[in-house]
Amino acid sequence: MMIDNIRVIIEQGPFSAEDAQYYIERIKATTKFTLKKVIFTRSDTYLDIRYAFAEIPFERIRRVALAAPPEKRAVNN
């Protein structure tokens, strides 16, 4: 479902659109970024809320090989 141009997914448990709207407003009040997607998962003991923002840039993680240190031997020099 869509609420305020935000994709809302309810994965598990009873959860209404009014409940989703309440939590979306709470998230919006605490951040300056635009919400893109919210996923709600409800169980008997907790409510799991996962959300993604539209304009947070992705930083590419690169693996760089370090230069091998000069070999130092304690024996057989």
TORMAR-212240 format. One record per atom (N, C-alpha, C): residue number from 1; residue in three letters; atom name; y, z, x. Coordinates in pm, whole numbers. Example, Ala and Ser with C-alpha at 12.3 -4.5 7.8 and 13.67 -1.06 7.14 Angstrom:
<pts>
<pt><nr>1</nr><rest>ALA</rest><atom>N</atom><north>-569</north><up>780</up><east>1319</east></pt>
<pt><nr>1</nr><rest>ALA</rest><atom>CA</atom><north>-450</north><up>780</up><east>1230</east></pt>
<pt><nr>1</nr><rest>ALA</rest><atom>C</atom><north>-330</north><up>780</up><east>1320</east></pt>
<pt><nr>2</nr><rest>SER</rest><atom>N</atom><north>-225</north><up>708</up><east>1285</east></pt>
<pt><nr>2</nr><rest>SER</rest><atom>CA</atom><north>-106</north><up>714</up><east>1367</east></pt>
<pt><nr>2</nr><rest>SER</rest><atom>C</atom><north>3</north><up>787</up><east>1290</east></pt>
</pts>
This chain:
<pts>
<pt><nr>1</nr><rest>MET</rest><atom>N</atom><north>-117</north><up>0</up><east>84</east></pt>
<pt><nr>1</nr><rest>MET</rest><atom>CA</atom><north>0</north><up>0</up><east>0</east></pt>
<pt><nr>1</nr><rest>MET</rest><atom>C</atom><north>124</north><up>0</up><east>89</east></pt>
<pt><nr>2</nr><rest>MET</rest><atom>N</atom><north>235</north><up>-38</up><east>34</east></pt>
<pt><nr>2</nr><rest>MET</rest><atom>CA</atom><north>363</north><up>-40</up><east>106</east></pt>
<pt><nr>2</nr><rest>MET</rest><atom>C</atom><north>458</north><up>59</up><east>39</east></pt>
<pt><nr>3</nr><rest>ILE</rest><atom>N</atom><north>524</north><up>140</up><east>122</east></pt>
<pt><nr>3</nr><rest>ILE</rest><atom>CA</atom><north>627</north><up>233</up><east>75</east></pt>
<pt><nr>3</nr><rest>ILE</rest><atom>C</atom><north>746</north><up>214</up><east>167</east></pt>
<pt><nr>4</nr><rest>ASP</rest><atom>N</atom><north>860</north><up>173</up><east>113</east></pt>
<pt><nr>4</nr><rest>ASP</rest><atom>CA</atom><north>983</north><up>152</up><east>191</east></pt>
<pt><nr>4</nr><rest>ASP</rest><atom>C</atom><north>960</north><up>61</up><east>311</east></pt>
<pt><nr>5</nr><rest>ASN</rest><atom>N</atom><north>889</north><up>-49</up><east>292</east></pt>
<pt><nr>5</nr><rest>ASN</rest><atom>CA</atom><north>856</north><up>-145</up><east>397</east></pt>
<pt><nr>5</nr><rest>ASN</rest><atom>C</atom><north>774</north><up>-84</up><east>510</east></pt>
<pt><nr>6</nr><rest>ILE</rest><atom>N</atom><north>697</north><up>18</up><east>479</east></pt>
<pt><nr>6</nr><rest>ILE</rest><atom>CA</atom><north>608</north><up>82</up><east>574</east></pt>
<pt><nr>6</nr><rest>ILE</rest><atom>C</atom><north>466</north><up>67</up><east>521</east></pt>
<pt><nr>7</nr><rest>ARG</rest><atom>N</atom><north>376</north><up>19</up><east>606</east></pt>
<pt><nr>7</nr><rest>ARG</rest><atom>CA</atom><north>237</north><up>3</up><east>564</east></pt>
<pt><nr>7</nr><rest>ARG</rest><atom>C</atom><north>172</north><up>141</up><east>564</east></pt>
<pt><nr>8</nr><rest>VAL</rest><atom>N</atom><north>118</north><up>181</up><east>450</east></pt>
<pt><nr>8</nr><rest>VAL</rest><atom>CA</atom><north>56</north><up>312</up><east>434</east></pt>
<pt><nr>8</nr><rest>VAL</rest><atom>C</atom><north>-92</north><up>292</up><east>407</east></pt>
<pt><nr>9</nr><rest>ILE</rest><atom>N</atom><north>-173</north><up>360</up><east>488</east></pt>
<pt><nr>9</nr><rest>ILE</rest><atom>CA</atom><north>-318</north><up>353</up><east>473</east></pt>
<pt><nr>9</nr><rest>ILE</rest><atom>C</atom><north>-369</north><up>494</up><east>449</east></pt>
<pt><nr>10</nr><rest>ILE</rest><atom>N</atom><north>-445</north><up>512</up><east>341</east></pt>
<pt><nr>10</nr><rest>ILE</rest><atom>CA</atom><north>-508</north><up>640</up><east>311</east></pt>
<pt><nr>10</nr><rest>ILE</rest><atom>C</atom><north>-657</north><up>621</up><east>337</east></pt>
<pt><nr>11</nr><rest>GLU</rest><atom>N</atom><north>-703</north><up>677</up><east>447</east></pt>
<pt><nr>11</nr><rest>GLU</rest><atom>CA</atom><north>-840</north><up>653</up><east>490</east></pt>
<pt><nr>11</nr><rest>GLU</rest><atom>C</atom><north>-942</north><up>738</up><east>416</east></pt>
<pt><nr>12</nr><rest>GLN</rest><atom>N</atom><north>-906</north><up>863</up><east>387</east></pt>
<pt><nr>12</nr><rest>GLN</rest><atom>CA</atom><north>-1006</north><up>952</up><east>331</east></pt>
<pt><nr>12</nr><rest>GLN</rest><atom>C</atom><north>-939</north><up>1061</up><east>250</east></pt>
<pt><nr>13</nr><rest>GLY</rest><atom>N</atom><north>-1005</north><up>1104</up><east>145</east></pt>
<pt><nr>13</nr><rest>GLY</rest><atom>CA</atom><north>-957</north><up>1217</up><east>66</east></pt>
<pt><nr>13</nr><rest>GLY</rest><atom>C</atom><north>-859</north><up>1178</up><east>-41</east></pt>
<pt><nr>14</nr><rest>PRO</rest><atom>N</atom><north>-838</north><up>1269</up><east>-137</east></pt>
<pt><nr>14</nr><rest>PRO</rest><atom>CA</atom><north>-741</north><up>1244</up><east>-243</east></pt>
<pt><nr>14</nr><rest>PRO</rest><atom>C</atom><north>-600</north><up>1261</up><east>-189</east></pt>
<pt><nr>15</nr><rest>PHE</rest><atom>N</atom><north>-517</north><up>1160</up><east>-208</east></pt>
<pt><nr>15</nr><rest>PHE</rest><atom>CA</atom><north>-381</north><up>1162</up><east>-157</east></pt>
<pt><nr>15</nr><rest>PHE</rest><atom>C</atom><north>-299</north><up>1068</up><east>-243</east></pt>
<pt><nr>16</nr><rest>SER</rest><atom>N</atom><north>-189</north><up>1114</up><east>-297</east></pt>
<pt><nr>16</nr><rest>SER</rest><atom>CA</atom><north>-108</north><up>1032</up><east>-387</east></pt>
<pt><nr>16</nr><rest>SER</rest><atom>C</atom><north>5</north><up>962</up><east>-313</east></pt>
<pt><nr>17</nr><rest>ALA</rest><atom>N</atom><north>66</north><up>866</up><east>-378</east></pt>
<pt><nr>17</nr><rest>ALA</rest><atom>CA</atom><north>181</north><up>795</up><east>-321</east></pt>
<pt><nr>17</nr><rest>ALA</rest><atom>C</atom><north>301</north><up>889</up><east>-307</east></pt>
<pt><nr>18</nr><rest>GLU</rest><atom>N</atom><north>313</north><up>986</up><east>-397</east></pt>
<pt><nr>18</nr><rest>GLU</rest><atom>CA</atom><north>423</north><up>1083</up><east>-387</east></pt>
<pt><nr>18</nr><rest>GLU</rest><atom>C</atom><north>406</north><up>1171</up><east>-264</east></pt>
<pt><nr>19</nr><rest>ASP</rest><atom>N</atom><north>281</north><up>1210</up><east>-235</east></pt>
<pt><nr>19</nr><rest>ASP</rest><atom>CA</atom><north>255</north><up>1288</up><east>-114</east></pt>
<pt><nr>19</nr><rest>ASP</rest><atom>C</atom><north>288</north><up>1206</up><east>10</east></pt>
<pt><nr>20</nr><rest>ALA</rest><atom>N</atom><north>249</north><up>1080</up><east>10</east></pt>
<pt><nr>20</nr><rest>ALA</rest><atom>CA</atom><north>279</north><up>993</up><east>123</east></pt>
<pt><nr>20</nr><rest>ALA</rest><atom>C</atom><north>429</north><up>977</up><east>142</east></pt>
<pt><nr>21</nr><rest>GLN</rest><atom>N</atom><north>502</north><up>959</up><east>34</east></pt>
<pt><nr>21</nr><rest>GLN</rest><atom>CA</atom><north>647</north><up>945</up><east>41</east></pt>
<pt><nr>21</nr><rest>GLN</rest><atom>C</atom><north>711</north><up>1069</up><east>101</east></pt>
<pt><nr>22</nr><rest>TYR</rest><atom>N</atom><north>663</north><up>1187</up><east>64</east></pt>
<pt><nr>22</nr><rest>TYR</rest><atom>CA</atom><north>715</north><up>1312</up><east>118</east></pt>
<pt><nr>22</nr><rest>TYR</rest><atom>C</atom><north>700</north><up>1317</up><east>270</east></pt>
<pt><nr>23</nr><rest>TYR</rest><atom>N</atom><north>581</north><up>1287</up><east>320</east></pt>
<pt><nr>23</nr><rest>TYR</rest><atom>CA</atom><north>558</north><up>1294</up><east>465</east></pt>
<pt><nr>23</nr><rest>TYR</rest><atom>C</atom><north>631</north><up>1183</up><east>539</east></pt>
<pt><nr>24</nr><rest>ILE</rest><atom>N</atom><north>646</north><up>1068</up><east>479</east></pt>
<pt><nr>24</nr><rest>ILE</rest><atom>CA</atom><north>723</north><up>960</up><east>542</east></pt>
<pt><nr>24</nr><rest>ILE</rest><atom>C</atom><north>869</north><up>1001</up><east>557</east></pt>
<pt><nr>25</nr><rest>GLU</rest><atom>N</atom><north>926</north><up>1064</up><east>457</east></pt>
<pt><nr>25</nr><rest>GLU</rest><atom>CA</atom><north>1064</north><up>1112</up><east>467</east></pt>
<pt><nr>25</nr><rest>GLU</rest><atom>C</atom><north>1079</north><up>1218</up><east>576</east></pt>
<pt><nr>26</nr><rest>ARG</rest><atom>N</atom><north>980</north><up>1304</up><east>590</east></pt>
<pt><nr>26</nr><rest>ARG</rest><atom>CA</atom><north>984</north><up>1405</up><east>696</east></pt>
<pt><nr>26</nr><rest>ARG</rest><atom>C</atom><north>979</north><up>1340</up><east>835</east></pt>
<pt><nr>27</nr><rest>ILE</rest><atom>N</atom><north>896</north><up>1238</up><east>851</east></pt>
<pt><nr>27</nr><rest>ILE</rest><atom>CA</atom><north>888</north><up>1168</up><east>979</east></pt>
<pt><nr>27</nr><rest>ILE</rest><atom>C</atom><north>1020</north><up>1097</up><east>1008</east></pt>
<pt><nr>28</nr><rest>LYS</rest><atom>N</atom><north>1076</north><up>1030</up><east>909</east></pt>
<pt><nr>28</nr><rest>LYS</rest><atom>CA</atom><north>1203</north><up>959</up><east>926</east></pt>
<pt><nr>28</nr><rest>LYS</rest><atom>C</atom><north>1316</north><up>1053</up><east>966</east></pt>
<pt><nr>29</nr><rest>ALA</rest><atom>N</atom><north>1314</north><up>1177</up><east>914</east></pt>
<pt><nr>29</nr><rest>ALA</rest><atom>CA</atom><north>1420</north><up>1273</up><east>944</east></pt>
<pt><nr>29</nr><rest>ALA</rest><atom>C</atom><north>1415</north><up>1323</up><east>1087</east></pt>
<pt><nr>30</nr><rest>THR</rest><atom>N</atom><north>1300</north><up>1310</up><east>1152</east></pt>
<pt><nr>30</nr><rest>THR</rest><atom>CA</atom><north>1285</north><up>1365</up><east>1287</east></pt>
<pt><nr>30</nr><rest>THR</rest><atom>C</atom><north>1290</north><up>1260</up><east>1397</east></pt>
<pt><nr>31</nr><rest>THR</rest><atom>N</atom><north>1309</north><up>1133</up><east>1364</east></pt>
<pt><nr>31</nr><rest>THR</rest><atom>CA</atom><north>1309</north><up>1029</up><east>1466</east></pt>
<pt><nr>31</nr><rest>THR</rest><atom>C</atom><north>1418</north><up>927</up><east>1441</east></pt>
<pt><nr>32</nr><rest>LYS</rest><atom>N</atom><north>1456</north><up>856</up><east>1545</east></pt>
<pt><nr>32</nr><rest>LYS</rest><atom>CA</atom><north>1556</north><up>750</up><east>1530</east></pt>
<pt><nr>32</nr><rest>LYS</rest><atom>C</atom><north>1492</north><up>612</up><east>1524</east></pt>
<pt><nr>33</nr><rest>PHE</rest><atom>N</atom><north>1361</north><up>603</up><east>1544</east></pt>
<pt><nr>33</nr><rest>PHE</rest><atom>CA</atom><north>1290</north><up>476</up><east>1542</east></pt>
<pt><nr>33</nr><rest>PHE</rest><atom>C</atom><north>1248</north><up>437</up><east>1401</east></pt>
<pt><nr>34</nr><rest>THR</rest><atom>N</atom><north>1223</north><up>310</up><east>1380</east></pt>
<pt><nr>34</nr><rest>THR</rest><atom>CA</atom><north>1180</north><up>258</up><east>1251</east></pt>
<pt><nr>34</nr><rest>THR</rest><atom>C</atom><north>1028</north><up>265</up><east>1240</east></pt>
<pt><nr>35</nr><rest>LEU</rest><atom>N</atom><north>980</north><up>328</up><east>1133</east></pt>
<pt><nr>35</nr><rest>LEU</rest><atom>CA</atom><north>836</north><up>336</up><east>1111</east></pt>
<pt><nr>35</nr><rest>LEU</rest><atom>C</atom><north>780</north><up>200</up><east>1075</east></pt>
<pt><nr>36</nr><rest>LYS</rest><atom>N</atom><north>661</north><up>172</up><east>1127</east></pt>
<pt><nr>36</nr><rest>LYS</rest><atom>CA</atom><north>593</north><up>46</up><east>1095</east></pt>
<pt><nr>36</nr><rest>LYS</rest><atom>C</atom><north>468</north><up>73</up><east>1012</east></pt>
<pt><nr>37</nr><rest>LYS</rest><atom>N</atom><north>393</north><up>178</up><east>1049</east></pt>
<pt><nr>37</nr><rest>LYS</rest><atom>CA</atom><north>266</north><up>205</up><east>982</east></pt>
<pt><nr>37</nr><rest>LYS</rest><atom>C</atom><north>236</north><up>354</up><east>986</east></pt>
<pt><nr>38</nr><rest>VAL</rest><atom>N</atom><north>179</north><up>407</up><east>876</east></pt>
<pt><nr>38</nr><rest>VAL</rest><atom>CA</atom><north>137</north><up>547</up><east>869</east></pt>
<pt><nr>38</nr><rest>VAL</rest><atom>C</atom><north>-4</north><up>550</up><east>813</east></pt>
<pt><nr>39</nr><rest>ILE</rest><atom>N</atom><north>-91</north><up>627</up><east>878</east></pt>
<pt><nr>39</nr><rest>ILE</rest><atom>CA</atom><north>-230</north><up>641</up><east>833</east></pt>
<pt><nr>39</nr><rest>ILE</rest><atom>C</atom><north>-254</north><up>789</up><east>801</east></pt>
<pt><nr>40</nr><rest>PHE</rest><atom>N</atom><north>-299</north><up>815</up><east>679</east></pt>
<pt><nr>40</nr><rest>PHE</rest><atom>CA</atom><north>-329</north><up>952</up><east>635</east></pt>
<pt><nr>40</nr><rest>PHE</rest><atom>C</atom><north>-479</north><up>968</up><east>622</east></pt>
<pt><nr>41</nr><rest>THR</rest><atom>N</atom><north>-533</north><up>1076</up><east>679</east></pt>
<pt><nr>41</nr><rest>THR</rest><atom>CA</atom><north>-673</north><up>1112</up><east>663</east></pt>
<pt><nr>41</nr><rest>THR</rest><atom>C</atom><north>-677</north><up>1259</up><east>623</east></pt>
<pt><nr>42</nr><rest>ARG</rest><atom>N</atom><north>-731</north><up>1286</up><east>506</east></pt>
<pt><nr>42</nr><rest>ARG</rest><atom>CA</atom><north>-731</north><up>1423</up><east>454</east></pt>
<pt><nr>42</nr><rest>ARG</rest><atom>C</atom><north>-873</north><up>1475</up><east>444</east></pt>
<pt><nr>43</nr><rest>SER</rest><atom>N</atom><north>-892</north><up>1599</up><east>486</east></pt>
<pt><nr>43</nr><rest>SER</rest><atom>CA</atom><north>-1019</north><up>1668</up><east>467</east></pt>
<pt><nr>43</nr><rest>SER</rest><atom>C</atom><north>-991</north><up>1799</up><east>395</east></pt>
<pt><nr>44</nr><rest>ASP</rest><atom>N</atom><north>-1090</north><up>1885</up><east>387</east></pt>
<pt><nr>44</nr><rest>ASP</rest><atom>CA</atom><north>-1071</north><up>2013</up><east>319</east></pt>
<pt><nr>44</nr><rest>ASP</rest><atom>C</atom><north>-980</north><up>2107</up><east>397</east></pt>
<pt><nr>45</nr><rest>THR</rest><atom>N</atom><north>-974</north><up>2091</up><east>528</east></pt>
<pt><nr>45</nr><rest>THR</rest><atom>CA</atom><north>-901</north><up>2188</up><east>611</east></pt>
<pt><nr>45</nr><rest>THR</rest><atom>C</atom><north>-777</north><up>2133</up><east>679</east></pt>
<pt><nr>46</nr><rest>TYR</rest><atom>N</atom><north>-760</north><up>2002</up><east>683</east></pt>
<pt><nr>46</nr><rest>TYR</rest><atom>CA</atom><north>-643</north><up>1949</up><east>754</east></pt>
<pt><nr>46</nr><rest>TYR</rest><atom>C</atom><north>-601</north><up>1814</up><east>698</east></pt>
<pt><nr>47</nr><rest>LEU</rest><atom>N</atom><north>-481</north><up>1773</up><east>737</east></pt>
<pt><nr>47</nr><rest>LEU</rest><atom>CA</atom><north>-428</north><up>1641</up><east>707</east></pt>
<pt><nr>47</nr><rest>LEU</rest><atom>C</atom><north>-391</north><up>1577</up><east>839</east></pt>
<pt><nr>48</nr><rest>ASP</rest><atom>N</atom><north>-455</north><up>1467</up><east>872</east></pt>
<pt><nr>48</nr><rest>ASP</rest><atom>CA</atom><north>-428</north><up>1394</up><east>995</east></pt>
<pt><nr>48</nr><rest>ASP</rest><atom>C</atom><north>-330</north><up>1282</up><east>963</east></pt>
<pt><nr>49</nr><rest>ILE</rest><atom>N</atom><north>-215</north><up>1279</up><east>1032</east></pt>
<pt><nr>49</nr><rest>ILE</rest><atom>CA</atom><north>-114</north><up>1176</up><east>1010</east></pt>
<pt><nr>49</nr><rest>ILE</rest><atom>C</atom><north>-95</north><up>1102</up><east>1141</east></pt>
<pt><nr>50</nr><rest>ARG</rest><atom>N</atom><north>-121</north><up>972</up><east>1141</east></pt>
<pt><nr>50</nr><rest>ARG</rest><atom>CA</atom><north>-98</north><up>888</up><east>1258</east></pt>
<pt><nr>50</nr><rest>ARG</rest><atom>C</atom><north>3</north><up>782</up><east>1220</east></pt>
<pt><nr>51</nr><rest>TYR</rest><atom>N</atom><north>101</north><up>760</up><east>1307</east></pt>
<pt><nr>51</nr><rest>TYR</rest><atom>CA</atom><north>204</north><up>663</up><east>1272</east></pt>
<pt><nr>51</nr><rest>TYR</rest><atom>C</atom><north>245</north><up>582</up><east>1394</east></pt>
<pt><nr>52</nr><rest>ALA</rest><atom>N</atom><north>298</north><up>463</up><east>1367</east></pt>
<pt><nr>52</nr><rest>ALA</rest><atom>CA</atom><north>343</north><up>371</up><east>1472</east></pt>
<pt><nr>52</nr><rest>ALA</rest><atom>C</atom><north>485</north><up>328</up><east>1440</east></pt>
<pt><nr>53</nr><rest>PHE</rest><atom>N</atom><north>563</north><up>306</up><east>1545</east></pt>
<pt><nr>53</nr><rest>PHE</rest><atom>CA</atom><north>701</north><up>263</up><east>1530</east></pt>
<pt><nr>53</nr><rest>PHE</rest><atom>C</atom><north>714</north><up>115</up><east>1562</east></pt>
<pt><nr>54</nr><rest>ALA</rest><atom>N</atom><north>817</north><up>53</up><east>1509</east></pt>
<pt><nr>54</nr><rest>ALA</rest><atom>CA</atom><north>836</north><up>-91</up><east>1525</east></pt>
<pt><nr>54</nr><rest>ALA</rest><atom>C</atom><north>896</north><up>-128</up><east>1659</east></pt>
<pt><nr>55</nr><rest>GLU</rest><atom>N</atom><north>994</north><up>-54</up><east>1708</east></pt>
<pt><nr>55</nr><rest>GLU</rest><atom>CA</atom><north>1067</north><up>-103</up><east>1823</east></pt>
<pt><nr>55</nr><rest>GLU</rest><atom>C</atom><north>1045</north><up>-27</up><east>1953</east></pt>
<pt><nr>56</nr><rest>ILE</rest><atom>N</atom><north>941</north><up>51</up><east>1965</east></pt>
<pt><nr>56</nr><rest>ILE</rest><atom>CA</atom><north>913</north><up>114</up><east>2093</east></pt>
<pt><nr>56</nr><rest>ILE</rest><atom>C</atom><north>847</north><up>10</up><east>2182</east></pt>
<pt><nr>57</nr><rest>PRO</rest><atom>N</atom><north>910</north><up>-24</up><east>2295</east></pt>
<pt><nr>57</nr><rest>PRO</rest><atom>CA</atom><north>853</north><up>-128</up><east>2380</east></pt>
<pt><nr>57</nr><rest>PRO</rest><atom>C</atom><north>727</north><up>-80</up><east>2451</east></pt>
<pt><nr>58</nr><rest>PHE</rest><atom>N</atom><north>637</north><up>-172</up><east>2472</east></pt>
<pt><nr>58</nr><rest>PHE</rest><atom>CA</atom><north>514</north><up>-142</up><east>2544</east></pt>
<pt><nr>58</nr><rest>PHE</rest><atom>C</atom><north>538</north><up>-163</up><east>2692</east></pt>
<pt><nr>59</nr><rest>GLU</rest><atom>N</atom><north>505</north><up>-63</up><east>2772</east></pt>
<pt><nr>59</nr><rest>GLU</rest><atom>CA</atom><north>515</north><up>-78</up><east>2915</east></pt>
<pt><nr>59</nr><rest>GLU</rest><atom>C</atom><north>378</north><up>-115</up><east>2969</east></pt>
<pt><nr>60</nr><rest>ARG</rest><atom>N</atom><north>376</north><up>-220</up><east>3041</east></pt>
<pt><nr>60</nr><rest>ARG</rest><atom>CA</atom><north>249</north><up>-268</up><east>3094</east></pt>
<pt><nr>60</nr><rest>ARG</rest><atom>C</atom><north>204</north><up>-177</up><east>3207</east></pt>
<pt><nr>61</nr><rest>ILE</rest><atom>N</atom><north>79</north><up>-139</up><east>3202</east></pt>
<pt><nr>61</nr><rest>ILE</rest><atom>CA</atom><north>22</north><up>-55</up><east>3307</east></pt>
<pt><nr>61</nr><rest>ILE</rest><atom>C</atom><north>-50</north><up>-146</up><east>3404</east></pt>
<pt><nr>62</nr><rest>ARG</rest><atom>N</atom><north>-16</north><up>-133</up><east>3528</east></pt>
<pt><nr>62</nr><rest>ARG</rest><atom>CA</atom><north>-75</north><up>-220</up><east>3630</east></pt>
<pt><nr>62</nr><rest>ARG</rest><atom>C</atom><north>-149</north><up>-134</up><east>3731</east></pt>
<pt><nr>63</nr><rest>ARG</rest><atom>N</atom><north>-258</north><up>-188</up><east>3778</east></pt>
<pt><nr>63</nr><rest>ARG</rest><atom>CA</atom><north>-334</north><up>-121</up><east>3884</east></pt>
<pt><nr>63</nr><rest>ARG</rest><atom>C</atom><north>-305</north><up>-195</up><east>4013</east></pt>
<pt><nr>64</nr><rest>VAL</rest><atom>N</atom><north>-253</north><up>-121</up><east>4111</east></pt>
<pt><nr>64</nr><rest>VAL</rest><atom>CA</atom><north>-216</north><up>-180</up><east>4239</east></pt>
<pt><nr>64</nr><rest>VAL</rest><atom>C</atom><north>-300</north><up>-115</up><east>4347</east></pt>
<pt><nr>65</nr><rest>ALA</rest><atom>N</atom><north>-364</north><up>-197</up><east>4428</east></pt>
<pt><nr>65</nr><rest>ALA</rest><atom>CA</atom><north>-443</north><up>-143</up><east>4538</east></pt>
<pt><nr>65</nr><rest>ALA</rest><atom>C</atom><north>-350</north><up>-95</up><east>4648</east></pt>
<pt><nr>66</nr><rest>LEU</rest><atom>N</atom><north>-374</north><up>24</up><east>4696</east></pt>
<pt><nr>66</nr><rest>LEU</rest><atom>CA</atom><north>-293</north><up>78</up><east>4804</east></pt>
<pt><nr>66</nr><rest>LEU</rest><atom>C</atom><north>-342</north><up>21</up><east>4936</east></pt>
<pt><nr>67</nr><rest>ALA</rest><atom>N</atom><north>-252</north><up>12</up><east>5032</east></pt>
<pt><nr>67</nr><rest>ALA</rest><atom>CA</atom><north>-292</north><up>-35</up><east>5165</east></pt>
<pt><nr>67</nr><rest>ALA</rest><atom>C</atom><north>-388</north><up>67</up><east>5225</east></pt>
<pt><nr>68</nr><rest>ALA</rest><atom>N</atom><north>-494</north><up>16</up><east>5284</east></pt>
<pt><nr>68</nr><rest>ALA</rest><atom>CA</atom><north>-594</north><up>105</up><east>5343</east></pt>
<pt><nr>68</nr><rest>ALA</rest><atom>C</atom><north>-534</north><up>177</up><east>5463</east></pt>
<pt><nr>69</nr><rest>PRO</rest><atom>N</atom><north>-553</north><up>307</up><east>5472</east></pt>
<pt><nr>69</nr><rest>PRO</rest><atom>CA</atom><north>-499</north><up>379</up><east>5588</east></pt>
<pt><nr>69</nr><rest>PRO</rest><atom>C</atom><north>-574</north><up>339</up><east>5714</east></pt>
<pt><nr>70</nr><rest>PRO</rest><atom>N</atom><north>-509</north><up>350</up><east>5828</east></pt>
<pt><nr>70</nr><rest>PRO</rest><atom>CA</atom><north>-580</north><up>316</up><east>5951</east></pt>
<pt><nr>70</nr><rest>PRO</rest><atom>C</atom><north>-701</north><up>407</up><east>5967</east></pt>
<pt><nr>71</nr><rest>GLU</rest><atom>N</atom><north>-809</north><up>351</up><east>6013</east></pt>
<pt><nr>71</nr><rest>GLU</rest><atom>CA</atom><north>-934</north><up>426</up><east>6023</east></pt>
<pt><nr>71</nr><rest>GLU</rest><atom>C</atom><north>-925</north><up>527</up><east>6137</east></pt>
<pt><nr>72</nr><rest>LYS</rest><atom>N</atom><north>-957</north><up>649</up><east>6106</east></pt>
<pt><nr>72</nr><rest>LYS</rest><atom>CA</atom><north>-961</north><up>755</up><east>6207</east></pt>
<pt><nr>72</nr><rest>LYS</rest><atom>C</atom><north>-1099</north><up>816</up><east>6208</east></pt>
<pt><nr>73</nr><rest>ARG</rest><atom>N</atom><north>-1159</north><up>818</up><east>6323</east></pt>
<pt><nr>73</nr><rest>ARG</rest><atom>CA</atom><north>-1292</north><up>873</up><east>6335</east></pt>
<pt><nr>73</nr><rest>ARG</rest><atom>C</atom><north>-1288</north><up>998</up><east>6422</east></pt>
<pt><nr>74</nr><rest>ALA</rest><atom>N</atom><north>-1369</north><up>1091</up><east>6385</east></pt>
<pt><nr>74</nr><rest>ALA</rest><atom>CA</atom><north>-1379</north><up>1212</up><east>6466</east></pt>
<pt><nr>74</nr><rest>ALA</rest><atom>C</atom><north>-1485</north><up>1196</up><east>6574</east></pt>
<pt><nr>75</nr><rest>VAL</rest><atom>N</atom><north>-1578</north><up>1104</up><east>6552</east></pt>
<pt><nr>75</nr><rest>VAL</rest><atom>CA</atom><north>-1690</north><up>1084</up><east>6645</east></pt>
<pt><nr>75</nr><rest>VAL</rest><atom>C</atom><north>-1695</north><up>938</up><east>6685</east></pt>
<pt><nr>76</nr><rest>ASN</rest><atom>N</atom><north>-1742</north><up>909</up><east>6805</east></pt>
<pt><nr>76</nr><rest>ASN</rest><atom>CA</atom><north>-1763</north><up>773</up><east>6854</east></pt>
<pt><nr>76</nr><rest>ASN</rest><atom>C</atom><north>-1632</north><up>693</up><east>6862</east></pt>
<pt><nr>77</nr><rest>ASN</rest><atom>N</atom><north>-1530</north><up>749</up><east>6922</east></pt>
<pt><nr>77</nr><rest>ASN</rest><atom>CA</atom><north>-1405</north><up>675</up><east>6938</east></pt>
<pt><nr>77</nr><rest>ASN</rest><atom>C</atom><north>-1413</north><up>579</up><east>7049</east></pt>
</pts>
